[in-house]
Amino acid sequence: MQGASHMLLEEPLRLASVLAPAKPKVFPSLTKIVGTLGPKSHSVEVIQECLTAGMSVARFDFSWMDASYHQETLDNLRKAAQNVKKLCPVMLDTMGPEIQVHNSSGGPIELKAGNHVIITPDLSKAPSAEILPIKFSGLAKAVKKGDTFFIGQYLFTGSETTSVWLEVLETSGENVNCLVKNTATLAGPVFTMHASQVISTWGSCNNVDIISLSHTRSDEDVRELRSFLQSHNLHDTQIYAKVENYEGLDHFDEILEEADGVIISRGDLGIDLPPENVFMFQKTAIQKCNLAGKPVIVTRVVDSMIDNLRPTRAEATDVANAVLDGTDGILLGAETLRGLYPVDAVNTVGRICAEAEAVYNQPLQFKKVMRHVGEPMPHEESVASAAVRSAMKVKAAAIVVFTFSGRAARLVAKYRPPMPVLAVVFPRDGLDPSKWRSYGTTQARQCFAIRGVYPLMGSTDEAETGGLTKEEYGIKLALNYGRSVGIVKPFDRVIIFEKIGDSSVVKIIECGDS
């Protein structure tokens, strides 16, 4: 049996704290929440409530609705973000190489267990309980009698009412005759725009911050997308590789090296992998991302909140375990897109994350990252780790980082500080102010996907700085924000991490009583 130093939870963990009344949440959890916007979270009012409840990233899923609908939602997001004075990055989730049911009407299709259904590539056929037209002519050659596969918008939830499990009975020409194994209702319009079209039109027009690359199979997939982004003037857009199939698992290390972040898509992984193996991949993948200092997001956590106000006990524990594993974020899909309680889903997940963070074994993770980086440490790693170590030693309320690209903030976050990182994003000397505003805002928004990092837009304009030096202005901006959201209180200590010339410095300041 290993020693207590290797336990997941930070000791001592007093069970009495579980029975104590819940404290009101002053500040969002360090773990970020990605909310998928859609029919139930489309209005300015609901989006505003989601942002206030703790949503940090807004995801746009193009497997639902068309570009004009998503544009209207994005416009509403911008209004809501302006109302609550928050930055919110936009994540564009494209459809990967999935086989799509051609349901142009978008109406529900009822399938009953025990019935037969024909899968056909003939798109002239109207979809029904007896026949489902698909956008793939090679299925009959790819399957044989006895094979099983899934069809649906949300797969492998454990409560299969929106996806159907089919068993192949026979093939006839290009058609596949199947036995319906479970009763389900397939609903929702079909995605008709190709991923490249979505990116080159909607994505480019809106200068999206992050693209979630569905069904990433290899590092070449990431390079291909990055080249495409460059050709469409999306030089600053980050790529989060969505790992959701066996090929992605097999090439995970190479994908991690190439991508800016990783999304562990457990819904489809539950189809490619036996259920008993999904947890091990989650833990291994999260740890690899943590050591590499790249953000990792976990999906499919509180599916029951699509229809219920509270998650199941298993789901609540699942969220907490993802946080203890080291995830940067939790992605809510159907829960906020079409669920009945989108705001409550964000709020509930945030509260669970905050409770788990309170017992996260940060010292152990700090040591793991230090060992992984090795010696001699690169200068930037050395100073970033020193900032976090100092913050822990003096029990600092926050770490303030001055950055241009967000890289310094990501480096500090890599060492998993138990306090928020306030990243003041400054323009680089000599950069055209008009170009900086666009670039700087993108860099700041992207920081919102990283655990514990909360970016602020800095300035070197004397009209805004009031004649203060860059350091004085940056500290004042961060502390004022910290006080306004309850992070920083009178006489708290704060760590300042900044780069001066070719050197990086760390200093400790104590906040006054005003």
C-alpha positions in Angstrom: 0.0 0.0 0.0 1.4 3.4 -1.0 1.9 6.2 1.6 -0.6 8.9 2.3 1.4 11.3 0.1 0.1 9.5 -3.0 -3.6 9.9 -2.1 -5.8 11.8 -4.5 -7.3 13.9 -1.8 -5.4 16.5 0.2 -5.3 15.6 3.9 -6.8 16.1 6.4 -10.2 15.6 4.9 -12.8 16.1 7.6 -16.1 14.4 6.9 -17.8 16.9 9.1 -17.3 19.5 6.4 -19.7 17.4 4.2 -22.5 17.9 6.8 -21.8 21.7 7.2 -24.2 24.1 5.5 -23.1 24.9 1.9 -21.3 28.3 1.7 -22.6 30.8 -0.9 -20.3 30.8 -4.0 -18.4 34.1 -4.1 -16.3 33.2 -7.2 -16.7 30.6 -9.9 -14.8 27.4 -9.6 -11.2 27.1 -10.9 -12.5 24.4 -13.2 -14.0 25.9 -16.3 -17.5 25.1 -17.7 -18.1 24.9 -21.4 -21.8 25.5 -22.2 -23.3 24.4 -25.5 -25.7 27.1 -26.7 -28.9 26.1 -28.5 -32.7 26.1 -28.4 -32.9 26.2 -24.6 -30.0 28.7 -24.2 -30.5 30.9 -27.2 -31.9 34.2 -25.6 -29.8 37.0 -24.2 -31.5 36.5 -20.8 -30.6 32.8 -20.5 -27.1 33.2 -21.8 -26.6 36.0 -19.4 -27.7 33.8 -16.5 -25.4 31.0 -17.7 -22.4 33.4 -17.7 -23.3 34.7 -14.3 -23.7 31.1 -13.0 -20.1 30.3 -14.2 -20.1 29.4 -17.9 -16.6 30.3 -19.2 -16.7 29.1 -22.8 -19.6 29.1 -25.3 -19.7 26.1 -27.6 -21.6 26.2 -31.0 -22.5 22.7 -32.2 -23.0 22.7 -35.9 -24.7 19.3 -35.9 -27.8 21.3 -34.9 -29.5 24.1 -36.8 -27.9 26.2 -39.6 -25.4 29.1 -39.7 -28.0 31.9 -39.5 -29.4 30.4 -36.3 -26.0 30.1 -34.8 -25.2 33.7 -35.8 -28.3 34.9 -34.0 -27.2 33.0 -30.9 -23.6 34.4 -31.2 -25.0 37.9 -31.4 -27.1 37.2 -28.3 -23.9 35.9 -26.5 -22.1 39.1 -27.3 -24.9 41.2 -25.9 -25.1 39.0 -22.8 -21.3 39.2 -22.3 -21.4 42.9 -22.6 -24.2 43.2 -20.1 -22.3 41.2 -17.4 -18.9 42.7 -18.5 -17.3 39.4 -19.2 -15.1 38.0 -22.0 -16.4 34.7 -23.3 -14.5 32.6 -25.9 -16.4 31.0 -28.8 -15.7 27.3 -29.5 -16.9 26.0 -32.9 -17.6 22.3 -32.9 -17.6 20.9 -36.4 -19.0 17.6 -37.4 -16.4 14.9 -38.0 -16.6 11.9 -40.3 -19.9 10.6 -38.9 -22.6 8.9 -40.9 -25.5 11.2 -41.0 -29.2 10.3 -41.2 -30.8 12.5 -43.8 -33.8 13.9 -42.0 -34.4 17.2 -43.7 -37.7 17.8 -42.0 -36.1 17.6 -38.5 -39.2 15.8 -37.2 -38.9 13.0 -34.7 -38.6 9.4 -35.8 -40.0 6.7 -33.5 -38.2 3.3 -33.5 -39.6 0.4 -31.5 -37.5 -2.5 -30.1 -38.0 -5.7 -32.1 -39.0 -4.0 -35.3 -37.0 -4.0 -38.5 -35.6 -0.9 -40.2 -33.7 -0.6 -43.6 -30.7 1.7 -43.8 -30.3 3.0 -47.3 -28.1 5.6 -49.2 -31.0 6.6 -51.3 -31.6 10.2 -50.1 -34.8 10.4 -52.1 -36.5 8.2 -49.5 -38.4 9.9 -46.7 -37.2 8.9 -43.2 -39.5 6.8 -41.2 -39.6 4.0 -38.6 -39.2 1.5 -41.6 -36.4 3.2 -43.5 -33.6 5.6 -42.7 -31.6 7.3 -45.6 -28.0 8.0 -44.8 -25.2 10.0 -46.4 -22.9 7.1 -47.0 -23.1 4.5 -49.8 -20.5 2.1 -48.5 -22.3 0.8 -45.3 -23.4 -2.4 -46.9 -19.8 -3.3 -47.7 -18.5 -2.3 -44.3 -20.9 -4.5 -42.2 -21.9 -8.1 -42.0 -24.7 -10.1 -40.4 -24.5 -9.9 -36.6 -22.6 -6.6 -36.5 -24.1 -3.8 -34.3 -23.9 0.0 -34.5 -25.5 3.1 -33.1 -27.5 5.9 -34.6 -28.5 9.0 -32.8 -27.7 12.6 -31.7 -26.3 11.7 -28.3 -24.7 8.3 -28.0 -24.2 5.9 -25.1 -25.8 8.0 -22.3 -26.8 5.0 -20.3 -30.4 5.9 -20.8 -30.8 5.2 -24.6 -33.9 7.1 -25.5 -32.4 9.5 -28.1 -30.1 7.0 -29.8 -30.8 3.5 -31.2 -28.8 0.3 -31.2 -29.1 -1.7 -34.4 -28.1 -5.3 -35.3 -27.4 -6.2 -38.9 -29.7 -9.0 -40.2 -28.7 -8.9 -43.9 -27.4 -6.7 -46.7 -29.1 -6.3 -50.0 -27.3 -4.3 -52.6 -26.5 -0.9 -50.9 -29.2 -1.4 -48.3 -28.8 -2.9 -44.8 -31.7 -4.6 -43.0 -31.4 -4.2 -39.2 -33.1 -5.3 -36.0 -34.0 -2.4 -33.7 -32.6 -3.4 -30.2 -34.0 -0.6 -28.1 -37.0 1.8 -28.3 -35.8 5.3 -29.2 -36.8 8.7 -30.8 -34.3 10.2 -33.2 -34.8 13.9 -33.4 -33.2 17.1 -34.7 -32.3 18.5 -38.1 -29.4 17.2 -40.1 -26.2 19.1 -40.5 -25.8 19.9 -44.2 -22.8 22.2 -44.4 -19.4 20.6 -44.7 -16.9 21.4 -41.8 -14.6 23.3 -44.1 -17.5 25.5 -45.3 -18.5 26.2 -41.7 -15.0 27.3 -40.8 -14.3 29.3 -43.9 -17.6 31.2 -43.7 -19.1 31.4 -40.2 -15.9 30.7 -38.3 -13.8 33.1 -40.3 -16.4 35.9 -40.3 -16.7 35.6 -36.5 -13.0 35.1 -35.8 -13.7 32.1 -33.6 -11.3 31.5 -30.7 -11.3 27.7 -30.6 -12.2 25.0 -33.0 -13.1 21.5 -31.6 -11.8 19.0 -34.2 -14.3 16.1 -34.0 -13.1 12.5 -34.4 -9.4 13.5 -34.4 -7.5 10.4 -35.6 -3.9 11.5 -35.8 -1.6 14.5 -35.5 -1.9 14.9 -39.3 -5.6 15.8 -38.8 -4.5 18.7 -36.6 -1.8 19.9 -39.0 -4.3 19.8 -41.9 -6.8 21.9 -40.0 -4.1 24.3 -38.9 -3.0 24.8 -42.5 -6.6 25.4 -43.5 -7.0 28.0 -40.7 -3.9 29.8 -41.8 -5.2 30.0 -45.4 -8.4 31.6 -44.1 -6.7 34.2 -41.9 -7.5 32.4 -38.7 -3.9 32.5 -37.5 -4.8 32.9 -33.8 -7.6 30.3 -33.6 -6.7 27.4 -31.3 -7.4 23.7 -32.1 -8.7 21.4 -29.4 -8.5 17.8 -30.6 -11.6 15.8 -29.8 -10.5 12.3 -29.1 -13.5 9.9 -29.5 -12.4 6.8 -31.3 -9.8 4.1 -31.1 -7.5 5.6 -33.7 -7.4 8.8 -31.7 -6.5 6.8 -28.6 -3.7 4.9 -30.5 -2.1 8.2 -31.6 -2.9 10.3 -28.5 0.7 11.3 -27.7 1.2 12.7 -31.2 -2.1 14.4 -31.2 -1.4 16.0 -27.8 1.9 17.3 -29.1 0.3 19.0 -32.1 -3.0 20.3 -30.6 -3.5 23.3 -28.4 -5.9 21.4 -26.1 -7.8 18.1 -25.9 -11.4 17.2 -25.4 -12.1 13.7 -24.1 -15.4 12.9 -25.8 -16.6 10.0 -23.6 -20.0 9.5 -25.4 -18.5 8.1 -28.6 -15.5 6.6 -26.7 -18.1 4.5 -24.9 -18.9 2.8 -28.2 -15.3 2.2 -29.4 -14.1 1.1 -26.0 -15.6 -1.4 -23.5 -17.3 0.7 -20.7 -14.9 -0.7 -18.1 -11.9 0.8 -20.0 -13.2 4.4 -20.4 -12.2 5.6 -17.0 -8.6 4.4 -17.4 -8.2 6.3 -20.6 -9.7 9.4 -19.0 -7.3 9.4 -16.1 -4.2 8.6 -18.3 -5.1 11.3 -20.9 -5.8 14.0 -18.3 -2.5 13.3 -16.6 -0.6 13.5 -19.9 -2.3 16.8 -20.7 -1.5 18.1 -17.2 2.2 17.3 -17.6 2.3 18.8 -21.0 0.6 22.0 -19.7 -2.2 21.8 -22.2 -5.9 22.2 -21.3 -8.1 19.2 -21.2 -11.9 19.1 -21.1 -14.2 16.2 -20.2 -17.6 15.7 -21.7 -20.9 13.8 -20.8 -21.1 14.3 -17.1 -24.7 15.2 -16.0 -26.9 13.8 -18.8 -29.8 13.3 -16.4 -30.0 17.1 -16.0 -31.4 17.3 -19.5 -34.8 16.5 -17.9 -34.1 16.8 -14.2 -33.2 19.6 -11.8 -30.6 17.5 -10.0 -27.9 15.2 -11.3 -27.7 11.6 -10.1 -25.4 10.7 -7.3 -23.1 8.8 -9.8 -23.0 11.9 -12.0 -22.1 14.2 -9.2 -19.3 11.9 -8.2 -18.2 11.6 -11.8 -17.8 15.4 -12.0 -15.8 15.5 -8.8 -13.6 12.7 -9.9 -12.8 14.5 -13.2 -11.7 17.5 -11.2 -9.6 15.3 -8.9 -8.1 13.7 -12.0 -7.0 17.2 -13.1 -9.4 18.3 -15.8 -9.3 21.9 -16.9 -13.0 22.0 -17.8 -16.3 20.2 -17.9 -18.3 20.4 -21.2 -22.0 20.5 -21.0 -23.7 19.5 -24.3 -27.3 18.5 -24.4 -27.7 19.7 -20.8 -27.5 23.4 -21.8 -28.4 23.0 -25.5 -31.8 21.4 -25.2 -32.1 20.6 -21.5 -34.9 22.0 -19.4 -32.5 23.5 -16.8 -29.4 25.0 -18.6 -28.6 27.6 -15.9 -29.1 25.1 -13.0 -26.8 22.6 -14.9 -24.0 25.2 -15.0 -24.6 26.2 -11.4 -24.7 22.7 -10.1 -21.6 21.5 -11.9 -19.7 24.6 -10.7 -20.6 23.9 -7.1 -19.5 20.3 -7.4 -16.2 21.4 -9.0 -15.5 23.9 -6.2 -16.1 21.3 -3.6 -13.7 18.9 -5.3 -11.0 21.6 -5.8 -11.0 22.1 -2.0 -9.6 18.6 -1.5 -7.5 18.3 -4.7 -4.0 17.2 -3.9 -2.1 20.1 -5.4 1.3 19.5 -3.7 1.4 16.0 -5.3 0.5 17.3 -8.8 3.1 20.1 -8.4 5.8 17.4 -7.7 4.7 15.3 -10.7 5.0 18.3 -13.0 8.4 19.2 -11.6 9.7 15.7 -12.1 8.3 15.6 -15.6 10.0 18.9 -16.6 13.3 17.7 -15.1 16.6 19.4 -14.5 18.0 21.7 -15.5 14.7 23.5 -15.9 14.1 26.0 -18.7 14.1 29.5 -17.3 10.4 30.2 -17.9 9.4 26.9 -16.2 11.7 27.7 -13.3 10.1 31.1 -12.7 6.5 29.9 -13.2 6.9 27.1 -10.8 8.6 29.5 -8.3 5.6 31.8 -8.5 3.2 28.9 -7.7 5.5 27.6 -4.9 5.7 31.1 -3.4 2.0 31.5 -3.6 1.4 28.3 -1.7 4.0 29.2 1.0 2.5 32.6 1.8 -1.1 31.4 1.2 -1.6 34.1 -1.5 -5.1 35.0 -2.5 -4.2 35.2 -6.2 -1.3 35.2 -8.7 -1.2 38.1 -11.0 0.5 37.4 -14.4 1.4 40.1 -17.0 1.3 38.5 -20.4 1.1 39.3 -24.1 0.1 36.0 -25.7 -1.3 34.2 -22.6 1.7 31.8 -22.6 2.9 33.0 -19.2 -0.5 32.4 -17.7 -0.6 28.9 -19.2 2.8 28.1 -17.7 1.7 29.2 -14.2 -1.5 27.2 -14.5 0.5 24.1 -15.5 1.6 23.9 -11.9 -2.0 23.8 -10.7 -2.0 26.7 -8.1 -4.9 26.4 -5.7 -5.7 30.1 -6.1 -7.0 32.0 -9.2 -4.5 33.3 -11.8 -5.4 36.9 -12.9 -3.8 37.3 -16.3 -3.4 40.9 -17.3 -3.0 40.8 -21.1 -0.9 43.8 -22.3 -0.1 44.9 -25.8 3.4 44.2 -27.0 5.6 47.3 -27.4 5.4 48.8 -30.9 2.3 46.9 -32.0 -0.4 48.9 -33.8 -3.2 49.5 -31.2 -5.9 48.7 -33.7 -4.3 45.3 -34.5 -3.6 44.7 -30.8 -7.2 45.1 -29.8 -8.3 42.1 -32.0 -5.3 40.0 -31.2 -5.2 40.7 -27.5 -8.9 40.1 -27.0 -8.5 36.7 -28.7 -5.6 35.7 -26.5 -7.5 36.9 -23.4 -10.6 35.0 -24.3 -8.7 31.8 -25.0 -7.2 31.9 -21.5 -10.8 31.3 -20.2 -10.5 27.6 -21.2 -7.6 27.1 -18.8 -8.1 26.0 -15.2 -7.9 28.8 -12.7 -7.0 31.5 -15.2 -9.1 34.7 -15.4 -7.9 37.2 -18.0 -8.2 41.0 -17.9 -7.5 43.3 -20.8 -4.7 45.7 -20.0 -3.7 48.9 -21.8 -0.7 51.2 -22.4 -2.8 54.1 -23.4 -2.1 57.0 -21.0 -5.7 58.0 -21.0 -6.6 54.6 -19.4 -3.5 54.1 -17.3 -3.7 57.5 -15.7 0.0 58.1 -15.9 0.8 54.9 -13.9 3.7 52.7 -15.0 2.7 49.4 -16.7 3.4 47.4 -13.5 1.4 49.9 -11.3 -1.5 49.9 -13.7 -1.5 46.1 -14.1 -1.5 45.5 -10.3 -4.2 48.1 -9.7 -6.4 46.6 -12.5 -6.0 43.0 -11.1 -6.6 44.0 -7.5 -9.6 46.0 -8.3 -11.1 43.1 -10.2 -10.1 40.7 -7.4 -11.8 42.8 -4.8 -15.0 43.2 -6.9 -15.5 39.4 -7.3 -14.4 38.5 -3.7 -11.0 36.9 -4.5 -8.9 39.6 -2.8 -9.6 41.0 0.7 -7.8 43.6 2.8 -4.3 42.4 3.9 -4.3 39.4 1.6 -1.0 38.6 -0.1 -0.8 38.4 -3.9 2.1 37.1 -6.1 3.1 39.2 -9.1 4.7 37.4 -12.0 6.0 39.5 -14.9 8.7 39.5 -17.6 11.1 42.4 -17.8 13.3 42.3 -20.8 14.8 38.8 -21.1 14.2 38.1 -17.4 11.1 37.0 -15.4 10.5 38.2 -11.9 8.3 37.1 -9.0 7.4 39.4 -6.1 5.0 39.3 -3.2 2.7 42.3 -2.3 0.3 42.8 0.5 -3.0 44.4 -0.2 -4.1 47.4 1.7 -7.5 47.8 3.5 -9.0 49.8 0.6 
